[in-house]
Amino acid sequence: MTLRISRPAAMTSLALAMASCYAHAEPAPAPAAAPADTVVVTATRTPQPLANVISDTVTIAAEQISESGAVSIVDLLQRQRGIEIARNGGAGTSSSVYLRGSNSNQTLVLVDGARIGSSTTGAANWSAIPLTAIDHIEIVYGPLSSLYGADAIGGVIQIFTKKGKGAPSVTAFVGYGSDNTRETDATVSGATGGEHSFSYAISAGKEKSDGFSATRPGSTSYNADRDAYDKDNASGQFSLQLAPGYEAGALFLYSKLDSQYDGGASAFDVRSSNKLQTAAVYGKARLVQGVDTLLQYSQSKDNSENWSSSSPAFGYSRIDSKQTDITLQNDVRIGEDVLQVLYDHRKEEVDTNGFTLVDPTRTTNSWAASYNARRGANLLNAAVRRDKSVYGSKTTGSAGYGYDITSQLRATASYGTSFRAPTYNELYYPGYGNAANKPEVGKNAEIGLRWDDGVNALSASYYHNKLTDLLVNTTPCPYPGYAYGCAYNVSKALLEGVTIAGATKLAGVNLTASIDLQDPQDETTNKRLARRSKKHGNVTADYSIRSFKLGAELTFSGDRFDDAANKNRLGGYGLVNLYATYAISSDWSALVRWNNVADKQYDLARNYATPGSNVFAGIRYGYK
């Protein structure tokens, strides 16, 4: 093993310290962690109680999102275990999310089951995802290519938009904060009863901020002006129960982000317009007793435009990518077991003004099967998938086992393979891409322990994810005709680490904490992967008294390097945030959030600015 920290000592000492606290914890009426009866979808592609899930999974519930006071989804994800972020300025600028040390394009992102992301970069446009449209989020750690295909090397993050239930209701929020940040959103939702029930949820929101300068002095792109952003979004979900076991539905999400950033040697201001759109129609049927069939057609679009504020014609670029998916999924129940058989057809299309594509479309056809079983204290799952595309055929598989040592303690072990498909840039971009590039391949093994007594929870996971054929920009290029390097399968990497997380209630205070001890290495160069630390974590404490909830957060990270050569060091940092919520009445509530209380200057990317001390406050009507 190559993890360059004392894994057993660090893991054991922290686990014992946390367990010692929990042993003296005062009993609480409500669980400190996610209830065991929480239902998750992403880990197996079908609704399943969290108690039956082997994969390490985190759910960010609607209440957590509404009380978080987070301005963006990136800020919200930064507070979760196993996740690091990088951002080129404020909330409206380009962002990256690193899951368990993997690259941003090695994590699959879904919105209500539909893939999102650019086919040219391979990564999701996190800045364009509207937090106000989200109901809850599921994060599954570890490779899931055997269920979802390409790009699920580090894990899968699935975003669920708001869904209607119960009596008709209205929720609304308005907030204001530092940098003239404004946020509003509203949702109308509900469901009718009876045999032919109909549910609906329609949401709309707007976020706008004057922002701050994206760059700092010292950057060749520095421009002292404020870099503002303006984001509008709308989403909807509709479903109709046609008969018992038969359902039809449709859903959509639209978000438009107009933003500014600093760019170019002349330090001019650049304008960016990004649109994210997803839409899907689906049908569910129980044609045979014990067999549930899902047929879904979905489409996602990622459109991006960039131009100079001084001259729209100067440096104008446009990249449009579209992904269309047709999925046929059959869940066959065999007693308490579930056999899943899946077919998926995906078509990618790219159009850009920057260069002429040899082939602007590519299709992937996939077949998969998985089996989930429980036998007393034993949990088992296995999956296999075959993906066939222009980059060749890839077969991935996974197997997991969980054993309930007691009703409160579970041990797990799993192994899985994964891959990332080359992007359009890595295949076709002039002077950089090469059509001969192959997919990256991952092999991951992990073990874990989880303890949950309904009040206190503690988990520890060790993972070892070996990556080969990593696509990097190599100079010189081994192919003729590339003067400035090219994308080439040359590197090997190892994503190895330990994640420890816990939650409890002590003297009336809800406590949660996590720490990641990792060593994401490029084994070809023996350098640490760019913008990844060796340790990072979070601590949260909140206390409720009457109608008030008071909370504090600590987010910390060790040092990182801004470049693959490990020459430009980014210092470690620790951020303290405070927040409070107040239930004014059964329908009205208020929140105040003070981020970066100590006004800490820190770096997520070299020469790019980060938010100083800032305040955000808002009033909410209704409940999610």
C-alpha positions, 0 to 999 in steps of 0.5 A: 500500500502506498498511502503515505500516512499512518492509516491504522493509527489515524483511523483507530485513534479517531474512531476510538475517540469518537466512539468514546464520546458516543459511549457517554452520549446522552440519549436523544429522541431523534436519530443523529444520522439518516434514519435506517428506513431512508429509501435511496435509489442511486446505489442499485437503480431501484428504491431500496432501504438504506439498511439494505445498501452495501455501498457507502452512501450519503443523502442530503435531505430537503430540510438540510438544503433549506436550512443550509443557507448555501448559495450554490450546490458546490458550497453544499457539496464541499461540506460532505465527506469524501468531496473536495472542490476547486473554483475559479472565482465566485459562485458563477465561475467554473467549478470542479468537484473531486469525489474520493480524489478522482477528477471532476470528469470521473464522477457521473452526475445525474438529474432525476436519472438523466446524465448531464455534462459536457461531451467535450470536457466530460464534466458537469457544469456545476455552476449552472445547476440551480440549488433552489430547484433541488429536493434532495441529493444522493451521493454514492461513493466508489465505482458504479460503471457496472450499473451506469456505464462510463465515467462512474469511477469515483462515484455517482452524484444524483440530484432529485428535483422537487416532487408533488405529494399530499394536499396542494401547497405553496412554498416560497423563499426570499433571501439577501446577502453580501455582494448584493446577492439576491435569491428567490424561489417558489414551488407549487405542488400537490397530489390528488387521491383516488385510483387515478392519482395525479401529482405535480410540482412546479418550481421557479427561482432566481439568483443574482449577485454583484460578486467579486473579482474572480482573479487576484493581483498577480494573475495575468488575467487580473481585472479589479472589477466585480464579476457578477452572475445571474441565474434563472431556473424552472423545473417540474415533475408530473405523474399520473397513476393510470391503474394499480402498477401503471404510471406515466410521467414527465419532468424537466429542468431548465437553468440559464447562467449569465456570468462574468470572469477575468480572462486573457493576457490583456486582463479583459472582462469575459462574459459567459452564458450557460444553459442546462436543460434536461427533460424526460418522459417515462412509463412504469408497468407491472405487466407480470406479477413480480416484474416492474418495467421502466421505459424512459426517454431523456435528453439533456443539453449543455450549451455554453457561449463565451465572448469579450465584454469589449467586443462580442466578436473577439474570442467568441466561442460556442460549444453545444452538447446534447445527450439522448438516452433510452432506458429499458429496465426490468426489476424481477422480484424473486422472493426478497431478492431483485434481479435487474436486467437493463438496456440503455441506448445513449447518443451524444451530439456536439456542435461548436464554432471552434473546430470541425468535428470528424464525427459530431455524433457517437452512440453507446449501446449497453446491456447490464444485469444485477442481483441483490439478495439478503439472507439473514445477516448477509447482504450480497450484490453483483452486477455486470455491464457491457458498453459498446461505442466508437472507443470500443467495447468495455465490460465492467463488473462489481460484487459486494458483501455485507454482514450484520455482526449485530443489529447495530454493526455491519462490515462490508467489502466490495470490488468493482471495475470502472472506466471513463470514455474519452471526451470529444476534446481528447478524441478530436480537438485539433492539435490536442485530441487523437482518435486512437485514445482509449478509455481510462480503466479503474479497479477498486477494492474497499472495506468498511465498518458501520455502527448505528444504534438509531442515535449515534452513528460511526463509519469507517471505509478504506478504498484502493482505486487503481487507475490505468491508461489515464488520459493526460496532456503529454509534451512531447506528443508520441504522435507526429504533427502535435507541436504543443503536446496532446491527450494521450493514454500514458499515466497510472494513478492510485486513489487510496484513502480512509474516510471516517464519519460520525454523528451523535447527540451530546448534552443536547447538541447534534454533532457530526464530523468526518475526515478523509485521509487520502493519497491521490497519486499520479504513479507515472510521475510520483506526484500528487494529483492537482488540487487534491489534499492529503486530508480534509474534513468537516465538523458541524454542531447545532443546538435547538432551543424552543423555536431557534436552531443555532449551528456552527461548521468547520471545513478544513483542508490540508495543502494542495498543488495547483499543477501536475508538476507539484510546483505551485503549492496552495496552502491548507485552510480552515473555515468557520461558518455560523448559522441560525434558523427561527420558526416564526410560526407553523408556516414561516421561518427565517435563517441567517448565515455567516460564512468565513467568520474569520475572513480567512483568505484561502486558495482553491485555485492559484491566483483566483479569489475566494469569498471573504467573510459574508452574510446571507439571510432569508425568510421561507414560507411553507415546508418542503 
